[in-house]
Amino acid sequence: MADEKTVQGTVTLSHVDPAPAQTWNWLAVNETSLEVPVADAVAARLADGTALGDLVDTEVPDDARGIVMGAGTQATAWVDAGATGRTVVRVPAGTDGGTVTVPCLSPDGTLAQTTVVVGADASAEVRVLALGDEAGAATTGSALRLVLEPGACCSVALLVAQGAGQRHIDSLGAVLGDGAELAIDQYVLGSESSATGVAVDLAGDGASVEASLHYIGRAGQAVDASYEVSCRGRRTRADIACTGVLTGDARKTLRATIDLVRGCKGAEGSESETVVLAGDSVVNKTLPVILCSEDDVVGNHGATIGSLSPEQLFYLGCRGITETDAADLMVSALVDDAAATLGGEAAEAVCAWASWNLGPEAAENARTAADLAAGEEE
């Protein structure tokens, strides 16, 4: 076992959330590693000499095998091999598949392997809920594979709302046919550490993906995220937008790569990030990359990273708002956005998380935001 090590019921995963185009190792931004619990049956196979990476695609349908997964081979294999729930959903062509909910709950440490195949001109919604409570320590995980046939539409929502000692690993891989559309909304509100990886293959002409990440990193927390989009079809489009707030000594690493492959004429890709650093000890790392092997394409990336200026703090202070209050307001704004955007069961989970982490007033504000959004939809 050259790539992983098993010690007393745990396994160390390496190459988690890897960047496809590696940079200097001394920056410590290419990938991350995690120590996670491992089931006895999986530990026995590792002890026999089986590499963890060989357990990937365990009990996955043939048409979803071999999909590149965002969190990396080892992290995905860990979920595949130890999954307590395996679900395959097939949405017939030209139909509405409704909503598929994938529960990943702490403190029982649920691992979920889900495959969704959306037929031509069909639609579906997938929700991954990584939820915890005020106490307990556990690691949850999800491996989600998507196959979108020509003209299919799919939306994916991820909510990570956990507490101290709770961690989540999320690995998503998708292949899109001609004209298929994929929308991804990820909200990482709280977790001791989270690793979310997304890999999307825009194989068909006119395929598109819009991915957004909203994250909060508070004292002692680590947020790790990776996006890899390959534009292989003509006139494909990829948009990645990330927004976050870091407070205390939180740590965040973001890798975003759009690969404009030779032959993808007319393709467009853009990456953007806005992050507020609201603490003197935060660590923020961002690795935006555009790879290009084609001339008739458009690629853009940019980031806005900074803290409140002295002028802004003076303005707020004159109105009785301290620097800590300002950071709390920004955190609450992201929580309210999660409750309003996700709605339903997810909104209830957001309110519960806000109650035990931010207090009853924040929970009430989140509930109001969810109710207002629900009223506008009616």
N, C-alpha and C positions, 0 to 999 in steps of 0.2 A: 504494500500500500504506500506508494510514493507520494500521493497527493493528499491523503487524509490520515488522520491518526485517531484511534479510538481509545479513550481512557475512562474507565469506570462509568459506563453508561452514557458517555457523550462522544461526539465526533466533531472534529474541527474541519469546517468547510473552508476551502480556499477557492480563489478565483470567483468570488461572489460579485455580482453586478459588474462584470468586466467591461472595460472600454475596448471596442474592436480595434481601434488604432491606439497603440500604447505610447505613452510618453515617458519621460525620465522617471525611473523608479524612486529616486530620492524625494520626489514630490509626494509620494504615498497617495496617489490619486487614481492609479490604474484600476484598482479593484479593492475588495475588502475581504476579510476572513471572519468567520463566526464559529463559536463553539456552541453546539446545540445538542439536546438529548437525542438518543437513538434507541429505537425499539430493540428488544432482545433478539427478535428474529433477524433484524437487519444487522445487528452487532455480530451475530453468529456467522452470517455470510461474509462480513468484512474480515472476521477472524480467520475464515477459511482461505483468504487471499483474494476474494472478489473485490474489485475496485468499485468504489461508490458510483463512479460515473457509468459503470456497466448496468446499473439498476435504473437508469433513465428510460422513459417510455414503457415502464412496467404497466401492463394491462391498458394500453392506449390503443384506440381503434387504428386500423391500418392507414386510413386516409389522414390521420393526424400525427403519424409517426415521423420523426426526423425534423419536426418544426424547431427552429432555433428559439430557445427560451431566454428571456431577458435576464433572469437572475444567474444564469450560468449552469453548466452541466451538473456540478456537484450539488448545488442548492436544489435544483429541480429534481435530481435523483433522490435526494433526501426526502422530499415530499412524496414523490412517486412510490418509493419503497415502503414508506411508513404511513401511507394514507389510510385514515380511518373511514374515509368516504370516497367512493369513486363514482362519478356520474357522467353519463354520455347523453347529450341532448341533440336531437336532430330535428331541425325545423324544415318542413317540406317547402318546396318551391312555391312562391307566390302567397305565402301565409304569414300571419303575425304570430310569432312564437311566444309572445308575452314576456314575462320576467322570470329569469332563473336566479335564485338566491343561493349563494354559497356561504354557509355559516362557518366561521373559524373562531372558536370560543376559548377564552381563558376562564378559569385556570386549568381546564382539562387538556389543553394543548392540542386541539383538533388540527389534523392535516387533511386537506381536501384536494383531490385531483379531479378536474372538471374539463370535459371536452364538449365544445359546442360547434356543431356544423350547421351553418345557415344556408339554405338552398337559394337558388337563383331568384332574385327579385323578392326575397323574403326579408323579414325584420325580426330582431330579438334584442332583449336587454339582459345584461348579466350584472349582478350585484355581489360583490365580495365584501363581507362584513367581518372584520377582525376586531372582536369586542372583548373587553375585560371587565374587571371590577376594581374596587378599592384595595383589595388585598390579594395576595397570592402571586406566585411566580410560575410562568409557563411560556412556552414558545409555540406559536401557531404558524401555519404555513398554507399556501395555496399555489397550485400549479394549474393555470388556466390556458387551454389550447383552443384557438379559434380558427375555423376554416370558413371563409366567406366566399361563396360562389358568385359568379357574375351578377352584378346588380344588387347584391344583398346589402343590408344595412344593419349595423349592430352598435349598441352603446354599452360601455363597461364602466361601472362605478366601483371604486374601492374606498372603503372607510376603515381606517385604523384608529380605534378609540380605546386605548388600553391604559394601564396604570404602571406603577413602579414594579420592576421585576418581570414585566411581560414584554415579549418580543414577537415580531412578525416578519416572516419572509414571504414575499409575493413574487411569483414568476409568471409572466404572461408572454405567450408567443402567438402570432397571428399571421395567416397567409390570406391575401386578398386577390380575388379574381377581377376581371374587367369591370370597371365602374362600381366596384364595391366601396362602401363607406364605413369607416370605423371611428367612433368618438370615445375617448377615454377621459374620465374625470377621477382623479385620485386625491383623497383628503387624508393626510397623515396628521392627526390632531395630537396624539400622544402615544408614546411607547418608550420603554427604556432604550430600545434600539429597533430600528426597522430597516429592512433591505427590500426595496421594490425595484424589479427589473422588467422592462418592456422591450420586446423585439418584434418589429412589424416588417413583413415582407410585402411590399407593394408590387406584386408580380404581374398583375393585369393592367392593361392600358386604362387610364382614367381613374384608377383606384386612389383613394385618399384616406388620410388619418389626421385627426385633430386630437392632440393629447395635452392635458393640463394637469399640473401637480400643484396642490396647495398644502403647505406643511407648516407645522409649528414645532420648534425645538426649544425645550425649556431646560432648566438646570439639570445637568447630569444625563441628558438624553442625546442620542445619536440618530441622525437621519441619513440614510444612504439610498440614492436613487440612480437608475441608469435607463437611458432610452437609446435604442438603436433602430433606425428606420432605413431600410434598403429600398431605394426607388429604382425598380427594374423595368417597369412598364412605361410606355410613352404617356406624357401628359399627366403623370402622377403628381400628387401634392401631399406634403407633410408639414404640419405645424405643431411645434412643441412650445408650450408656454408654462413657466413655473413662477410661483409666488410664495414667499415664505417670511416668517419672522423667527429670529433666533434670539434667545435671552439667556442670561446667566452664563454658564460655561458650555452651552449646547454645541454640538459638532454636526456639521452637514457636509456631505459630498454629493455633487451632482455631475453625472456624465451624460452628455447628450450628443449623439452622433447621427447625422443624416448622410447617407452614402448615395451619391448620384452616379449610378452604375452606367457604364458605356451602353448606349442603346436607348436610354430613357429620355429621348428628345422631348423638349417641352415641359420637363418636370420642374417643380418648384419646391423649395424647402426653406423653412425658417425656424429659428430657435430664439427664444427670449427668456430672460429671467429678471425678476425684481425681488430682492431680498433686503430686509431691514435688519441690521445688526444692533440689537438693543441690549448689549452687555459687553463689558470690557474684556471678558475671557472667552468669547465665542470663537469657534474655528469654522471658517466657511471656505469650501473648496469647490470650484466650478470648472469643468472641462468641456467647453463647447467645441464641437468639431464638425466641419463640413468636408466630406471627401468627394472629389469630383473626377470622373473619368470621361465626361461628356461635355461638349462645348455649348450646345443649345439648351442651357438650363439656367435656373436662377437659384442662388443660395444665399441666405442671410443669417447672421446670428449676432446677438448683443446681450449685454447684461447691465442692470442697474443695481449696484451693490453699495450700501453705505448706511450710516447712522444719522440720527437727527442732528442737525447743525446747531451750533450755539444760538443762532438767531431764532431757530424754530423752538428751542427749549426755552428761550427768554419769552417768546410770544406765549407759549403754553403756560409758563410760570406766572405770567401776569394775569392769567385767567384761572389760577389755582390748580393747574394740572402739572403734577411732577413728572419727571422722566419715567419713573416706574408706572405712573398712571397712564402715560402715553403708550408704553409698551403693552400694558394690559388692554388698552382700547384696540390696538392693532390685532392682538390675539383674539379678542372677542369678535372683531369684524370677520376674521376667517372662520370662526366657529359659527357665527350667524349665517355666513355664506354657505357652509356645509349643510346646515339644517334646512335652509331655504331651497338649495339646489337638489339635495337628495330626497327629502320628503319621506313620508311613510314610516316604516320601521326604522330606517336609517336615521331619520330626524329624531325619533325617540331615543335612539342610542346616543346621538350627539348631545341631546339635552341631559341625559343621564351622566355622560362623561363630564359635561360642563359643570354639573351640580357638584360632583365630588372633587373636581380639580380647580374650578374657578369660583365656585360659590353659587348660592341660589339666585342671585341677581343675574349672573351670566346665563344660567340655565333658563330663566324666565325670558330673557332677551332672545335666546335661541329659539325658544318655543314660539314667541311672537313672530319671529322672522319666518319660521316654517308655516305658521297659520296664514300669514299675509301672502306667501307664495302659493299656498294651496288655494286661497280665495281668488287669486288672479287667474289661476288655471281653470276654475269652474265657469 
